[in-house]
Amino acid sequence: MRLDVVTIFPEYLEPLDVSLVGKARARGRLDVHVHDLRRWTYDRHNTVDDTPYGGGPGMVMKTDPWGEALDSAIADGYEAGAHDPVLVVPTPSGRPFTQQTAVALARQPWLIFTPARYEGIDRRVMDEYATRMPVHEVSIGDYVLAGGEAAVLVITEAVARLLPGVLGNAESHRDDSFAPGAMANLLEGPVYTKPPVWRGRAVPEVLTGGHHGKVARWRRDEALRRTAAHRPDLLERCDPAEFDRKDREI
Ligand SMILES: Nc1cc(-c2ccc3cc[nH]c3c2)n[nH]1
């Protein structure tokens, strides 16, 4: 997968050099290119914003720098052999970014991120590129950040961990919260590791008894308990018959 990010804060994307995403890049699973938007400004102050038509607070990011930066990133990508780009625009007014979104984006060969600042990007930029590729405007949550770069880090990590060969244990994301399967709509339950007792707190006996069926049922029940407590809305998506079937399997 190729990732391009156009931003006025390229240093904000340095975390993409470390940890899981950094390893995916080192393994050649991910090819990340960060572009400084100000490279496509020609005035003394490298201006990327201007006052909003219609008035109102704040500033709007100008069309020209974004158009030239995106054209350049797209030309570079095609020249490097990439194909079928998808534009990903982090915004509070976008569709919710969910695990399903991450799965869908992880299937794409090329993502181009446009993290904005100020009050956002002139709408004509997204309209222009929507004539050439799919444009996904996504929200990572119902809160407002000062810019889209943090959202790019979140989305990139959620997508990169789904790429083949990135997560050490290929099964790891099988049991993700929200991953497909019987536990699809449940939150993950508690996890434990050695020592067996820590400050007088013992690991639940079922987990050390070696009965895989009982462990599976206990984990399912804990996931249900946690989901009921933290996200009762998700329980509406669950099919009790699915749990009965799994119970019969255990
Ligand atoms: N889910 C979410 C996205 C954002 C976001 C995205 C881009 C910009 C640009 C200026 N402020 C922004 C905020 N906040 N919350």
The ligand as an ORCA input file, in Angstrom:
! r2SCAN-3c Opt
* xyz 0 1
  N     -13.176     13.478     13.978
  C     -12.567     14.723     13.896
  C     -11.899     15.294     12.789
  C     -11.505     16.529     13.191
  C     -10.833     17.572     12.388
  C     -10.346     17.290     11.117
  C      -9.771     18.290     10.353
  C      -9.690     19.595     10.862
  C      -9.210     20.828     10.367
  C      -9.398     21.765     11.357
  N      -9.987     21.178     12.433
  C     -10.174     19.853     12.136
  C     -10.755     18.845     12.913
  N     -11.902     16.741     14.443
  N     -12.542     15.614     14.871
*
